[in-house]
Amino acid sequence: MDALELLLNRGSALKMDAPGPSAAELRTMFDAAVRAPDHGRLRPWQFVVIGTDQRAAFGQVMADSLLRRDPAASEAVLEKERAKAFRAPVIVVVAAKVQRDHRIPEIEQIASASAAAQTIMLAAPALGYGAVWKTGAPAYDPGVKLALGLAADVEIIGFIYIGTSVGGTTAFPRPDAEDFIATWAG
């Protein structure tokens, strides 16, 4: 796939199914992701792969997170939360290992991890897969971080769901870049 075509036509997958990427394809995505801009060469990225067989356990982690926020959540609401783990056959958790009080500002470290996440979002369709980037309250829950083996001070950038696209991509109208450009007059 042509790189510029990929950039101009990128969209989030609406629905995904098996198969998901192989271990080798995931490795290619990660090899691309760690080429993200990285001021200070801090390498703040951390990736956790949730495979097909781990989705039910991850769904329970999501439901437990919801219960911490809303102890009165009904079983139907909890089941809907568990089902989110089944959006795709593979989930990649992208996190930023931020070095606090470093000469490189925290925002730049988070930006680097975000660039790595975006690279995965581009590498997935380049390899023939659909992808969607989600966050939500579980991304900020210390219990979710702990369950995923992440340190408490790590920032989850997002959950990237990857699989074979079976429902097309987002149909949102794309903004005109012109609306976001200003030319500095000096």
N, C-alpha and C positions, 0 to 999 in steps of 0.2 A: 504494500500500500504506500502510495506517495505521502511523504511526511506533511506537506502543506495541505493536501486534501484531508488527511486525518485531523489536522488542527482545525481546519475550517468547518469540518462536518462532525466533530465530536459531539456525542450526546450520551446521556445516561440511559442504560437499558431499562426498559419498563418491566420485563419479566425474563427470568433466566431459568434454565434447566440444565441437566447433565448433558454432555460431559462438561466438567470444569477443566481448567488447565492442568497439565501434567506437572510433575515435580520439575522436569527440565524447563517447561515453559514458565513456571513460576520463577525459577532461577534466572531466566532471561529477563523477566520483569524486574526482579530485584537488582540484577546487574545494571539495568538501565536506571533504576531508581537511585542508586548510590552515585550516579553521575550528576545528581542535582547540585545546583550552586551551594557552596558550603564555606561561607566566610570564616576564616580561621582554621579550616580543616578540622572542625570539632566532630564531624560525623555524628550528628545528633539523632540519626534515624534508628528506629527499632521496629522490627516487623514481627508479628505473631500470625502464623497461619492456622486457621481453623478449617480443618478438612471436613469432608462429607460426613465421616463417622463421628466427629466431635460436635456436630451442629445441635443435637439434642441437649448435650451438656451445656453448650453455650446459650441455648434458648432458656435453660433453667437459670443461668447466671443473669440473663436479661430480666427474667421474671422476678428473681430475688431482688434485683436492683429496683424494680418497680414497687415491690412490697416495702422496701425501705423508705421509698418516697411516699407511698400511699398504702398504709397497712390495711385499709378497708377495700382494696381492689378486689373486684369479683373474680371468680374463677374464669369467666368468659374473657375478661380483660387480660388476665394473666396468660391465658392460652393464646390470645392474639399477640402478646409480647413474645412468648416462646416461639411462635410461628415465624417471627422476623428472622430467626436464624436459618430458616429454610428458603430465603429469597434466592439463594444461589448455592451451587455445590461447594464453593470455596469462599471463605471470607479472609481477607487480609486486614489485620489491625495495624494501622500505621501510627506510631507514637514518636514523640520528640523527647529525647533524653536531654533536657535543658540543664546546662551548667549555670547555676545561679551565681551572681556576683562575678561573672567572667567579663573580660574586656569586650567580648563580642556580646552585644545586647541580646537579651532573651528573645525579642521579637525576630531577630535574624535567625536564630536557631530554630524557632518554630516555623519561620518562612522556609527554611531549608527542608524541614520534614514535610511541609505542605507541598513543596516542589517535588519531593520524592513521591508523595501520594499522587500528585497530578501526573507524574511520569508513568506510574502504574496504570492510571486511568487511560493513558494514551497507548501504553504497551499492550494492554489487554485487547483492544480492537485491532491493533496491528497484527496480533497473533490469531485473530478470528473470534474473539470472545466479546461478550457484552460485559459492562461493568457499571456499577453505581456506587457513589460515595455517600455514606450516611453517617450522622453523628447522633445527636439526641442526648438525653440525660445520662444514659449509661456511659457515655464517653467521659463524663466528668465524675463518675462515681468511684470513690476509692476501693469499694468492694469489688467492682468489675476489674479494676487494675490488678488487685491482689489475685483474683481468680485466674487472670490471664498471665500471671507470673511477672507482672510489671511492677517496678518500684512505685511507691506512693507519690513521688515527686515527678514522675513521668507524665507528660501531657498526651492524651490520646487525640490524634489529629482526626481520625475517622476510621470507620469500618468500610472497607471496600469489598463489595460483593461481586464475584466474578463467576461467569458461567456462559453457556451457550445462549445467546439472545434468541428468544422465541416470541417476543412481543414488540419488536421495534425499539425505537429510542424516543426520548422526550420530544414532544411536538411543540414545545414552547417557542414563541417567536423570538428570534435572535435579535438582540439590540444592534443598532447601527453604531459602529465604532466611532463614527464622527461625533456622536453625542457625548463622548467621553474624552475628547481631545481638545487641548488648548495649546496654542503656540505662544511661548514666552517671548515677549517683545524686548526683553533686556532692560 
